[in-house]
Amino acid sequence: MFLLIVGFALGVFVGYKYPQQVEQVVESAKKLFNDLKDKFTKGSTQGPSN
C-alpha cells in the first residue's frame, strides 16, 4: 500500500513538473497499444489463405 501511495505521488509530481513530456509518452504509448491491438486482432480474424 505504501508503494502505491509513493508511486501515485511520484506520478503527480512528474506530471506537474513535465506536462509536455508526459503527454508525448502517453500519446506514443497509445499508438503502440493500438498498433499491437490491431496486429493481433487482424491476425486472428484472417481466414486461411488458400
Secondary structure as UniProt FT lines:
FT   HELIX           2..17
FT   HELIX           19..45
//
